[in-house]
Amino acid sequence: MFDFGYSELFLVAVVLLIFVGPKELPLLLRSIFDFVSKIKVYSSELRTGIQSIANDIEIEKISKKIINDEKPTSHQDKVIARVDEENKELKKEK
């Protein structure tokens, strides 16, 4: 994600040590890491929520397609009616 080397991290640590001081540095780092961990948790929850919504939408699309495919079309009705007529004619001939 970020391309930081050891020299850049060392420079940031020295600057923090100078500006914050050795007494407040652990407290500052702890609060920064707590903030970052909360951001990670929130982003993970958001990602799973979005995936859940996407799955629900996909399931609804599939179920609608299944329901629409199960309904006979007018062509299917005509074919079924023709087969029924043929069956009736065959039974009459016997």
PAVEX-329255 format. One record per residue (C-alpha): residue in one letter; chain; residue number from 1; x negated, y negated, z negated. Coordinates in pm, 1 decimal, decimal comma. Layout:
<recs>
+------+------+-----+----------+----------+----------+
! code ! unit ! pos !       xx !       yy !       zz !
+------+------+-----+----------+----------+----------+
!    a !    A ! NUM !        X !        Y !        Z !
...
+------+------+-----+----------+----------+----------+
</recs>
This chain:
<recs>
+------+------+-----+----------+----------+----------+
! code ! unit ! pos !       xx !       yy !       zz !
+------+------+-----+----------+----------+----------+
!    m !    A !   1 !      0,0 !      0,0 !      0,0 !
!    f !    A !   2 !   -255,3 !   -259,2 !   -113,3 !
!    d !    A !   3 !   -616,7 !   -224,9 !    -19,8 !
!    f !    A !   4 !   -798,1 !   -314,8 !   -341,3 !
!    g !    A !   5 !  -1148,3 !   -195,5 !   -410,8 !
!    y !    A !   6 !  -1327,1 !   -169,3 !   -741,4 !
!    s !    A !   7 !  -1492,1 !   -507,9 !   -693,6 !
!    e !    A !   8 !  -1157,0 !   -685,8 !   -650,3 !
!    l !    A !   9 !  -1009,5 !   -510,6 !   -954,1 !
!    f !    A !  10 !  -1316,6 !   -599,4 !  -1158,5 !
!    l !    A !  11 !  -1284,1 !   -963,5 !  -1052,7 !
!    v !    A !  12 !   -916,5 !   -971,7 !  -1154,2 !
!    a !    A !  13 !  -1002,9 !   -813,7 !  -1490,2 !
!    v !    A !  14 !  -1273,4 !  -1074,3 !  -1558,1 !
!    v !    A !  15 !  -1041,5 !  -1361,6 !  -1463,2 !
!    l !    A !  16 !   -767,0 !  -1222,6 !  -1689,1 !
!    l !    A !  17 !  -1013,1 !  -1180,3 !  -1972,9 !
!    i !    A !  18 !  -1132,2 !  -1540,0 !  -1937,2 !
!    f !    A !  19 !   -787,9 !  -1701,8 !  -1906,9 !
!    v !    A !  20 !   -587,9 !  -1482,7 !  -2146,6 !
!    g !    A !  21 !   -854,9 !  -1384,2 !  -2393,2 !
!    p !    A !  22 !   -945,3 !  -1048,6 !  -2543,2 !
!    k !    A !  23 !   -683,0 !  -1075,6 !  -2817,1 !
!    e !    A !  24 !   -381,0 !  -1122,7 !  -2587,6 !
!    l !    A !  25 !   -500,7 !   -911,1 !  -2295,0 !
!    p !    A !  26 !   -361,7 !   -574,4 !  -2419,8 !
!    l !    A !  27 !    -21,3 !   -731,7 !  -2486,5 !
!    l !    A !  28 !    -17,7 !   -892,5 !  -2142,0 !
!    l !    A !  29 !   -117,5 !   -567,8 !  -1969,4 !
!    r !    A !  30 !    144,7 !   -371,1 !  -2162,9 !
!    s !    A !  31 !    418,8 !   -616,0 !  -2062,0 !
!    i !    A !  32 !    303,6 !   -606,3 !  -1697,8 !
!    f !    A !  33 !    304,5 !   -225,7 !  -1693,4 !
!    d !    A !  34 !    648,8 !   -217,5 !  -1861,8 !
!    f !    A !  35 !    781,6 !   -453,0 !  -1596,4 !
!    v !    A !  36 !    632,6 !   -245,1 !  -1315,1 !
!    s !    A !  37 !    773,7 !     77,6 !  -1460,6 !
!    k !    A !  38 !   1122,3 !    -79,3 !  -1487,9 !
!    i !    A !  39 !   1098,7 !   -190,5 !  -1126,3 !
!    k !    A !  40 !   1006,5 !    165,4 !  -1024,2 !
!    v !    A !  41 !   1301,7 !    309,3 !  -1218,3 !
!    y !    A !  42 !   1545,3 !     56,8 !  -1069,5 !
!    s !    A !  43 !   1418,3 !    116,3 !   -717,2 !
!    s !    A !  44 !   1449,6 !    491,2 !   -765,2 !
!    e !    A !  45 !   1808,2 !    453,7 !   -890,2 !
!    l !    A !  46 !   1888,7 !    224,7 !   -598,7 !
!    r !    A !  47 !   1740,1 !    471,3 !   -350,3 !
!    t !    A !  48 !   1938,5 !    764,7 !   -492,1 !
!    g !    A !  49 !   2254,9 !    553,7 !   -495,5 !
!    i !    A !  50 !   2211,9 !    457,3 !   -132,5 !
!    q !    A !  51 !   2139,3 !    818,8 !    -36,7 !
!    s !    A !  52 !   2450,2 !    930,2 !   -223,1 !
!    i !    A !  53 !   2664,4 !    675,4 !    -40,1 !
!    a !    A !  54 !   2512,5 !    778,1 !    293,2 !
!    n !    A !  55 !   2583,5 !   1145,2 !    217,4 !
!    d !    A !  56 !   2942,9 !   1063,2 !    121,0 !
!    i !    A !  57 !   2994,4 !    871,1 !    444,0 !
!    e !    A !  58 !   2846,4 !   1158,2 !    646,0 !
!    i !    A !  59 !   3070,7 !   1408,7 !    466,7 !
!    e !    A !  60 !   3375,6 !   1191,9 !    540,7 !
!    k !    A !  61 !   3281,5 !   1175,3 !    910,0 !
!    i !    A !  62 !   3238,9 !   1551,9 !    926,2 !
!    s !    A !  63 !   3567,1 !   1620,5 !    744,9 !
!    k !    A !  64 !   3756,2 !   1379,1 !    972,4 !
!    k !    A !  65 !   3608,2 !   1550,4 !   1275,1 !
!    i !    A !  66 !   3709,7 !   1892,1 !   1141,8 !
!    i !    A !  67 !   4062,3 !   1771,1 !   1069,2 !
!    n !    A !  68 !   4092,3 !   1615,5 !   1415,5 !
!    d !    A !  69 !   3957,1 !   1929,4 !   1582,0 !
!    e !    A !  70 !   4211,8 !   2148,3 !   1403,1 !
!    k !    A !  71 !   4506,2 !   1950,0 !   1538,7 !
!    p !    A !  72 !   4622,9 !   2100,2 !   1865,1 !
!    t !    A !  73 !   4593,6 !   1875,8 !   2166,8 !
!    s !    A !  74 !   4862,7 !   1840,3 !   2427,6 !
!    h !    A !  75 !   4666,6 !   2070,7 !   2659,2 !
!    q !    A !  76 !   4648,5 !   2334,4 !   2386,4 !
!    d !    A !  77 !   5023,7 !   2298,7 !   2328,1 !
!    k !    A !  78 !   5088,0 !   2354,0 !   2697,7 !
!    v !    A !  79 !   4866,8 !   2662,7 !   2706,8 !
!    i !    A !  80 !   5032,0 !   2807,9 !   2396,3 !
!    a !    A !  81 !   5377,3 !   2740,1 !   2539,4 !
!    r !    A !  82 !   5280,7 !   2905,8 !   2868,8 !
!    v !    A !  83 !   5144,9 !   3213,9 !   2688,0 !
!    d !    A !  84 !   5465,6 !   3236,3 !   2484,3 !
!    e !    A !  85 !   5674,2 !   3218,9 !   2802,8 !
!    e !    A !  86 !   5467,0 !   3491,3 !   2963,2 !
!    n !    A !  87 !   5507,7 !   3709,8 !   2655,2 !
!    k !    A !  88 !   5884,7 !   3661,9 !   2662,4 !
!    e !    A !  89 !   5896,6 !   3749,6 !   3032,8 !
!    l !    A !  90 !   5688,2 !   4061,9 !   2974,3 !
!    k !    A !  91 !   5918,8 !   4171,7 !   2693,3 !
!    k !    A !  92 !   6224,0 !   4117,8 !   2914,3 !
!    e !    A !  93 !   6072,9 !   4330,0 !   3191,9 !
!    k !    A !  94 !   6015,0 !   4623,5 !   2956,7 !
+------+------+-----+----------+----------+----------+
</recs>
